[in-house]
């Protein structure tokens, strides 16, 4: 059984993962060379920001954080997204990396968090996690639709680079998910 303190630690870690996506995508969007991709990345950043805000408000309701409490970043997430942008300033590889490397790991973490929480510690948090998962799946669909409308000439090159990013996650202990934070 997960204690309430552990549930809040899990929530804080997921908040940090979502916030890292939000901040990194938002900061990279204006630098992207392809106008259509800029729109998709800004919209994606906004959706991650909305999820970040919802989890922050959940923690604030419990008295654990307020709007000035710093969020401990998850550097590997931001580094992977930034490296993807650096490899391809058009932003296509950034979206590819988000949809094939980062978002799937985040979805597994959200699922694992929902399974780890018992009814006492979960409360409305379980609903927030389900909403976050739904939004991320929606983002993945949006990226997929966008990708179908674009040239995919570089996909083979991207797969190799994405594989390198996957290896970095695995070496850091995030092979399948972004984890649940430090619990216990």
C-alpha positions in Angstrom: 0.0 0.0 0.0 1.3 3.4 -1.0 1.3 6.0 1.8 0.0 9.5 1.1 3.5 10.9 1.2 4.6 8.4 -1.4 1.6 9.3 -3.6 2.6 12.9 -3.5 6.2 12.0 -4.4 4.9 10.1 -7.4 2.7 13.0 -8.3 5.7 15.4 -8.0 7.8 13.2 -10.2 5.1 13.0 -12.9 4.6 16.8 -12.6 8.4 17.3 -13.2 8.3 15.0 -16.3 5.3 16.9 -17.8 6.8 20.2 -16.9 10.1 19.3 -18.6 8.2 18.5 -21.8 6.2 21.7 -21.5 9.2 24.0 -20.9 11.5 22.3 -23.4 8.9 22.2 -26.2 7.8 25.8 -25.5 11.4 27.1 -25.6 12.2 25.2 -28.8 9.1 26.1 -30.7 10.1 29.6 -31.7 13.5 28.3 -33.0 12.0 25.7 -35.4 12.5 26.4 -39.1 9.2 24.9 -40.4 6.2 27.1 -39.8 3.7 24.2 -39.7 5.8 22.3 -37.2 6.1 25.4 -35.0 2.3 25.4 -34.7 2.2 21.7 -33.8 5.0 22.0 -31.2 3.5 25.1 -29.6 0.1 23.3 -29.4 1.8 20.3 -27.9 3.7 22.4 -25.4 0.4 24.1 -24.4 -1.2 20.8 -23.8 1.7 19.6 -21.6 1.5 22.9 -19.8 -2.2 22.3 -19.1 -1.4 18.9 -17.6 1.5 20.4 -15.5 -0.9 23.0 -14.2 -3.5 20.4 -13.3 -1.0 18.3 -11.3 0.4 21.4 -9.6 -3.1 22.4 -8.6 -3.7 18.9 -7.2 -0.5 19.2 -5.1 -1.4 22.8 -4.1 -4.8 21.6 -2.9 -3.1 19.2 -0.6 -0.7 22.0 0.6 2.4 20.3 -0.9 3.3 23.0 -3.4 2.2 26.5 -4.4 2.9 28.5 -7.5 6.3 29.5 -6.3 7.5 26.0 -5.4 10.2 25.0 -7.9 9.8 21.8 -9.8 12.8 19.5 -9.8 13.5 18.9 -13.4 14.0 15.6 -15.2 17.0 16.6 -17.3 17.1 13.6 -19.5 13.7 14.4 -20.9 14.7 18.0 -21.8 18.1 16.9 -23.1 16.6 14.3 -25.4 14.1 16.8 -26.9 16.8 19.5 -27.2 19.2 17.0 -28.9 16.4 16.0 -31.3 15.9 19.7 -32.3 19.6 20.2 -32.6 19.8 17.3 -35.0 17.0 18.6 -37.1 16.0 22.3 -36.7 12.9 21.8 -38.9 11.3 20.2 -35.7 10.2 17.0 -37.4 12.7 14.9 -35.5 11.7 16.7 -32.3 8.1 15.5 -32.8 9.4 12.0 -33.8 11.5 11.8 -30.6 8.6 13.0 -28.5 6.2 10.4 -30.0 8.5 7.4 -30.1 10.9 7.9 -27.1 9.5 10.3 -24.5 5.7 10.1 -24.6 5.5 6.3 -24.5 7.7 6.2 -21.4 5.6 8.9 -19.8 2.4 6.9 -20.6 3.9 3.8 -18.9 4.8 6.0 -15.8 1.3 7.3 -15.7 -0.1 3.8 -15.9 2.3 2.5 -13.2 1.4 5.4 -11.0 -2.3 4.6 -11.3 -1.6 1.0 -10.4 0.7 1.9 -7.5 -1.9 4.2 -5.8 -4.5 2.7 -3.5 -7.9 4.2 -3.0 -6.8 6.1 0.1 -3.9 7.8 -1.4 -5.3 8.2 -4.9 -8.5 10.2 -4.5 -8.9 12.5 -7.5 -5.3 11.9 -8.5 -6.3 8.8 -10.3 -8.6 10.9 -12.5 -5.9 13.4 -13.2 -3.5 10.6 -14.3 -6.2 9.1 -16.6 -6.8 12.6 -18.1 -3.1 13.1 -18.6 -2.8 9.7 -20.4 -5.7 10.6 -22.6 -4.2 14.0 -23.5 -0.8 12.4 -24.3 -2.5 9.8 -26.5 -4.4 12.6 -28.3 -1.0 14.4 -28.8 0.4 11.3 -30.3 -2.5 11.1 -32.7 -2.0 14.7 -33.6 1.7 14.2 -34.3 0.9 11.0 -36.3 -1.6 12.9 -38.5 0.8 15.7 -39.0 3.6 13.3 -39.9 1.4 11.7 -42.5 1.1 15.0 -44.2 4.9 15.6 -44.4 7.8 14.0 -46.1 9.4 11.1 -44.2 12.6 11.0 -46.2 14.7 11.2 -43.0 12.9 8.6 -40.9 15.6 5.9 -41.3 18.2 8.4 -40.0 15.9 9.4 -37.2 15.4 5.8 -36.1 19.1 5.4 -35.6 19.3 8.6 -33.6 16.2 7.8 -31.6 17.8 4.4 -30.8 20.8 6.2 -29.4 18.4 8.4 -27.3 16.6 5.2 -26.1 20.0 3.8 -25.0 20.6 6.9 -23.0 17.3 6.5 -21.2 18.0 2.8 -20.6 21.4 3.6 -19.1 19.8 6.1 -16.8 17.4 3.5 -15.6 14.4 4.6 -17.7 14.3 1.8 -20.2 10.6 1.3 -20.2 9.3 4.3 -18.3 10.3 7.6 -16.7 9.8 5.9 -13.3 7.7 7.0 -10.4 10.3 9.2 -8.7 12.0 8.4 -5.4 9.4 6.5 -3.3 9.8 5.0 0.0 
